[in-house]
Amino acid sequence: MLSTGLPQGAVPKLERPGPLRERVYEALLELITTRALRPGQHLVESELAGHLGVSRQPVREALQRLNTDGWVDLRPAQGAFVHEPTEEEADQLLTVRALLQAEAARLAAAHADSAGVAELERLCAEGERAVRDDDTDAAVAADAAFHDRVMELARNAVLAELAAQVGRRVRWYRTPVARQRGEQSWIEHRELTAAIADRDEARATSVMRAHTEHTRRAYHERERAEG
């Protein structure tokens, strides 16, 4: 286990084809977005390289890129640390997410077919099962898949591209409140699925706006409780 506190078994395998620097970047980014590497955590090049089975050079390159992308802070004479998002950063991101998701919900209600609705219902069942099992990682993954599917049903490539740019970072903020939101989040997903199935664009938009607002509030409440 890393002295910096990486959970046992959390290190992903670097088996996918492609440039090594890209695979190392994706592996570290996955560890950050799932909070296996937590905000403020010191990132030691030699330890990360050892656990990923690579030299320090691709790790150094990945950390520099993660710094550029806002995931890591490089501090002179101190090293690399996982970025600690401010409440303002979180609020801005979650506000943008709410706008994108509300429009996606409206368009999904306009375009979804029975197969799309059935897939949303399947993902709801998957998320509800994860909540019952107290499996936060599975619940977060199901939540992301549900919102991705709504976006696909919207059939708007530009909207999907914009959502993809914020989606991974949203997962970073969503993970800490997944257990807090728990079953209620999936009740809201069910309500949204019903609105989409009824092709009710106004209701789908309203439900999604309320859903994303609840997540935003939950994040801020958690941060203030821990502050």
N, C-alpha and C positions, 0 to 999 in steps of 0.2 A: 504494500500500500504506500502511496505517496506520503511523504511527511507533511505535505500541504493538505492532506485530508481527503483525497479522492477515494470514494467508496470502492470496496473490493468488488472486482468484476465489472466495474463501470467502463474500463478502457475498451473502446471498440477495436475490432480487427481491421487492419489496413489491407484488405484483400481485393478491393475494387481496382480495375485497371485505371490508368491515367497517371499524370505527373505526380511524383511523390509529394512535392510541396502542396499540391492541391488536396491530396488525400489527408495529409497531416492537418491542413487548415480545416477541412471538413470534420475531421475527428475531434479537434479541439473545440470547434464551434458547437458541435453536438453536445460535448461535455458541459459547455457553458450554458447553452440554451435549456438543457435539462437540469441545470444547477447541480450536476455532479461536481463541477468546479463552481464554487459559490462566489457571489459578488464580494470583492475585497480580498479574495484569496491570492496569496503569493504564488506565482507560477515559476517554478524552477526548471530551467531548460534541460539540465542533465537528467532530472527525474522524469520529466515528460518524455524525453527521448528514450530513456531506458524502458519505460512502460509501453511506449508505442513501437519499440524495436527499430528505431531509426537513429541516425546521427543527430547531433545538436543543430547542424546547419538548417535542415528543413523546418525544425521546430522554431529556430530563430526567425526564419523568413515568415512562418505562419503567424508568429506573435506580432511581427511588424505589420503584417496585413490586418490582423485582428485589431491592432491599435488604430490603423487608418479607418477601419470600418466601425469603430466605436465600441468594440466588445472588450478591449483590453487597454489598460493605461500603462504606458512605459514611463517610469519615473527615474530621472537621472540618479545614478549611484545607488539605486534601490532595486531596480529590476522591473519585472512585469507583474501586474495585478489585474484580476478580473475587474472590469469596470463596475462601479457601484452607481446604479441609475438614481437620479434625483426624482423627487415626486413630480417636479415640473416636466421632466423628460417623459416619465410614465404617463402623465396626464395628456400631454400632447400626442403621444403615440396612440393611446387608447381612444382619444377623441377622433383621430383620423380613422382608426379602425372602425369606430361606430358609424361614421359616414359611409365608408365603403361597404360595410356589411349590411346596412339598411338598404342601400340601393341594390345590392346583390339579392336580398330577400324579396324586394319588389319585383325584380326581373325574373327571379326563380318562380314566383307565383304566376307570372305571365307566361312562362315557357315550359315549366316542368311537366313531364309525362308520368304515367303510372310507374314506370320503371325507376325514374328518379325519386319519386316519393317513397317507393319501396326501399330504396337504398338508404334514404334518410331514416326510415323507421328501423332498419337493421342497425344503423349506427347508434340510434337512440338506445336500442336494446343492449348493444355492446357497452355503451357508456354507463347505463344503469347497472349492468352487471359489475363493471369495474368499481363503481361506487359501493355496491353491496360488499364487494370483496376488499374494500379499502385499498385498492390498487391505484394510487395516484398517477403513476406513470401511464398506465393503461387508460385512465380517465382523461388525462391530458391529450393523449394520442387520439382517442376517439373524438374528443372535442375538436381537435384540429382537423380531423378527417371529415367531421360533420360540416364544419364551416367551409372547408375546401369543396365539398360536394355541393353546397348551396351556391358557391361561387361558380362552379362548373355549370350548374343548371341555369344560371343567369345568362349564359351564352354571350358574354361581352369580354372580348379578349383584352381590351385596354383596361377595363376594371380589374380583371383577373391579374394582369401584370402589376398594377399598382398594389393590389392586395398582397401579392407574393412578396413585394419589397418590404412590407411591414409584418408579414405573417410569422416569420421565425422569431423576430424580436418580441412579438406579442406572446409567443409561447414562453419566452423568458419571464414575462410579467405574469402570465396566466398560471404557471406552475405553482407558485406559492399560495394561490387562493383556491386551487382546485378542490382541496379537502374542505375548505371553508364554505365554498359554494355548493359542493356536493350534490345531493339529490335535486335541489331546487333548480340548478342549472339545466338538468335534463327534463324537468317539468316544462321549463321554458322552451327547450328544444322540441318537445312534443307539441307544444302550442304552435310553434313556428311551422312544424311539419304539417299540422292540420290546416293552417292558413294557406300554405303552399298547395296542399292537396285540393283545397276549395277554390284555388285560383283567386284568392282575395288579396290583391296587391296592397291595399291600405292596411289591412290587419297584419299582413306579413311584415310590412315596414314598421308598424307600431311595436309588434312583439320583438323584433330584432333590436330596435332602438332601446327598449326597456331592458332587454337581455344584456346588451353591451354596457349599458349604464350601470346595471347591477354589478357586473364584473369590475368596472372602473371604481365604483365605490368600495367594493370589497378589498381591492388592492390598497386603496388609500387608508382604509380602516386598519388593515393589517400593518401597514408601514407605521402608522401613528402609534399603534399599540406596542410595537417593538422599539419605537424611537425613544 
